[in-house]
C-alpha cells in the first residue's frame, strides 16, 4: 500500500459533503452551514444556494441544472440559474434524513436514506435507495435493507451502480436495468474496519473511499485490495477526482464526531493530492 501526502486546498467550512466536479469547478455541500458552494481551482468559494434543510448529494442534468438533496425535509431540489424549485418529496418512501445522491447520464437520480435518526440518537435501522426517474413517473424504492447507504458512483458504461454502506463496512454493486431498477446486488469489496462515506471511481475501476471512523482515504480495487492511502489526521468525509485532467483527488475531512456534529460543532477542510489514475464515471 502506498501512502500519499495531501496539501490544504480550502478551509473555513463547517461540514463539507457531496463534492462534485463540473465545468472546471468543485461543488460542495456545506451541510451544517446550510449552503451549496462552488469553488474554483484557486480555492475561491461562492455560495450558490441556501438550503435550510441541510444540503447533501447532488448531480447535474444534461441541460446544466443541478439536482440537490435537502436532507431533513427529504426533498429533491433543482437549481436552474438563481431559481430553486422542488422536484420531488420523498417523505413517503424514507423514514429519516436523505443522504447522498448520484444522477446518471440519462437524468435518473438515485438517492440514499439514513434509515434512522442518526443525529437524534435513534436505534440503528436499515436504509434504502430511491429512484427518481427521468421521465417524471413516481419515485420508487429500488434497493432496501442497506446498512446506512452513503456515497454512490455509476460506472463509465452506465451499466452498474456501486454504493457504500457505511455501517456495513462494504461496497455493494448493482446492475442498472432498462427502467432504472437496481438488479443483481452483489459485493464489490468487503472493507473490514473501514467505514465508507463519500466515494469516487477512477479509470481503472478502483474506488476511492472516505473512511470516517478510521480517519483515512483509501483506494480499493474490486475484491478488496487496498492500493493507496491518505491520512488527514481527522475523520474523512468525502472525496472527488477532478481538476483539468481529473487526477486531482479532492478530500473533505472534519474535526468532529457524530455527537458534536449533531450540535453543528465541526470544522471542515478540503485537501488535495495528485494521483496517477484519473477519475471516471459519475460523479
N, C-alpha and C positions, 0 to 999 in steps of 0.2 A: 504494500500500500504506500502510495506517495503522498507526503504531507506538503501542502501548499500554504503560502503566506498571503494574507489579504491586506489591502490598503483601504483606509477610510475614504468613502465617496461622499456621503451625506450624513449629517446628524440632525438633532433637533426635532425628531419625530416622537410621538407618544408610543404607538404600537403599529408598525407597518405590516401590511398583509397584501396578498394577491398581486405581486409585481407582474407587469406585462410590458413587453417591448413592442412598440408600434410607431411607425413613422418617425424613426430616429429619436424617440423619447421613451423614457421609462415611466409607466403609470403605476402608482402605488396607493392603496387604500390605507390611510392613517386612521385605523379603526376607532380608537378611543379619542381621537381629535375630531371625529365625525366629518372627515373630508377626504376627497379624492385629489391626489396630487399628480401633476405632470412634471417630470424632471428631465432637463437636457443633459448632455454629456459633460457639461461644465459644472453640474450639480445645482443649477438654479431651479428652484421649486416654484410652481404656480398652482394655486388652488383652483380647480376647475368645477368642483361641485361640493356642496354641503349636504351631508346625509345624516339627519338626526337619528335614524335607526341603526347606525353603525355600518359603514361600507365594508365589503369583503371582496370576494372574487368578482372578476369582470371579464368581458370578451367583446370582440369587435365584429360588427356585421359588414357585409360587402359594401354597403353604402357609406361606411365610415362611422355610423352610430355606434355607441358603446353601451352594452348591457351591463348592469351593475347590481350586485346583491345588496339589499338593505336587510340586515340580519334580524334585528329584534322584531320588526313588524312583518317579516317573512314575505317581502315583496321583491319583485324584479323591476328595476327602473331602466329607462332608456334615456341616454344623453345624446341630444342632437343639437350641436352648437351650444347655445345657452339655455335650451329648453330641456327640462327634466320631466318625464312622464312615467306613469306606472303602466307596465305591460302585462304583469301577472301578479296575483296574490296567491301564495301557496299555503295559507293557513290550514286549508282543508286536507293537505297532503303531508304536512310536517307538524310535529308537536313541540318543537323547540327552535332555537335560532337556526337560520340558514348559515351556510359556511362558504365554501369555495364554489367556483363555477368555471366551466370551460365551454366555449362556443365553437362548434365545428365550422368548416368552410361553407356548409350549406345554410348555416344560421340556426341550427338546432342548439339549444342551450341545456347543459346538464348541470344540475345544482344539488349539492350535498347538504344534508341537515344534521345537526349535532345528535339528535335523538333524545336529548335530555338537557335540563337547565344547568349547564356546566358552571356558569358563574354564580348561580344561586345555590350551589352545593347539593343538587339533587342526586339521587342514586343513579348510577350509570344505566343507560338503556341503549339499545341498538338504533342506528340511524338509517337513512335511505338516500337514494339518488333519484331526483325528479327530472323528467324530461319536459322542457318547454319547446314544443315542436315549432318549426319554422313556418308551417302552413296555417298557424293560428288555431289549430284544434286544441282541445283542453289539455292542460298539463297532466302528466300521469307518472306514477312511480314505476321506474324501470329496474331498480335494484333495491333490495332491502336486507335486513339482518346484517348490517355493516357496523363494525366496531369503531365508531367515530370517523365517518368518511371525511376526507380533507382534500388535499391537492389532487388535481386530475390533469392528464395530458391525453391528446389524441395523436396517434402515430401519423407520420407523413403521408401514408397512403389512405388515411381516413377510415381505416377498417377496424381499428382497435382503440379502446379507451382503457387507460391504466389509472387506477385510483389508489391513493394512500388511505390506509386505515390506521389512524394514529395509535389507538389503544389496542389494536390487533397486531401491532408490530409487523405489518406486512404491506406489500404492494400486490394488488389483485388486478387482473386484466379481463376484458370482455370483448367479444366480437360485437360490432355495431351492425344491427340489422337494417334492411332497406327502409323500414319505417322509423328508425332511430332507436329501436329497442336494444337493450344490452343483453347479450346472449353468451352462453358457454363460460360462465365465471370460472376462473382458474388462477392459480398462484403465478405471479411474476417473480416475486422474491420474498422469502421469509427473512426478517430483519433482526431477529434476536432482541437485543436490548434497545435498538434504535426505535424511535417514535416518529415516524414520518409525518411532517406537517405539510408545508408547501413543497411542490416538486416541479422539475422541468426535465425535458428529454434532449439528448444530443443525437448527432447524425449517425452514431454507431449503435443507437438503440438503448444506450445506458440511461439511467435515471439519476439525476442529482436530487438528493433529498435534504431537507432541513430537519434535523432530529432535535426536537425541543428539549427533551429531558436530558439527553446526553451532551448538549451544548456543542454540536458539530454539524457540519455539512459533509456529506459523503456521496460519492458516485458509485452506484451499484449496477452491475450487469444482471440480465435475466438469469435467474438461478441463485443469485445472492452474493456473487463475488464483489468485494469492495476494492476499488482500484485507487481512489484518491480521497483525501480528507482535508478539511479546513477547520481549524479550531478558533472560533471568535472569542472564546472565554466567557460566553454568556449564552442563554437559550437561543437556539436557531429557529427561526420562524418560517422563512420562505426564501425561494431563490428563483432566478430567471436568467437564461442565457440571452444576451442581447449585444448591443454595440454594433458598429458598422459591419462587422463580419460574424456577428453572433458568437464570438469567442470571449466575450466579457461575461463572467459569472457575477451577477448582482446578488448579494446575500444580505438578507434582513435578519438582524438579531435584536434582542431586547434585554435590558436589565429589569427583570420582573419575574414573577411566578404567577400561578393561577389565582391565588388568593389576593395578591397585590393588584393583579390586572383587573379583577372584579371591581376594584375601587378606582380604576383608571390610573393606578400608580405604576408608571413604566417610562423608560427612556429607550428609544429605538435608534438603531444605526443601520446604514447601508454601507457595506464594504464591497470591494471588487477584487477579483483575481483573474488573470488571463489564463485560459485553458487551451489545449491543443485541438479539441474536437468541438466544432460549432454546434449551436442549438439547431433543433429540427422539430417538425410537428407543431402542434398548437397546445398551449400558448407559446 
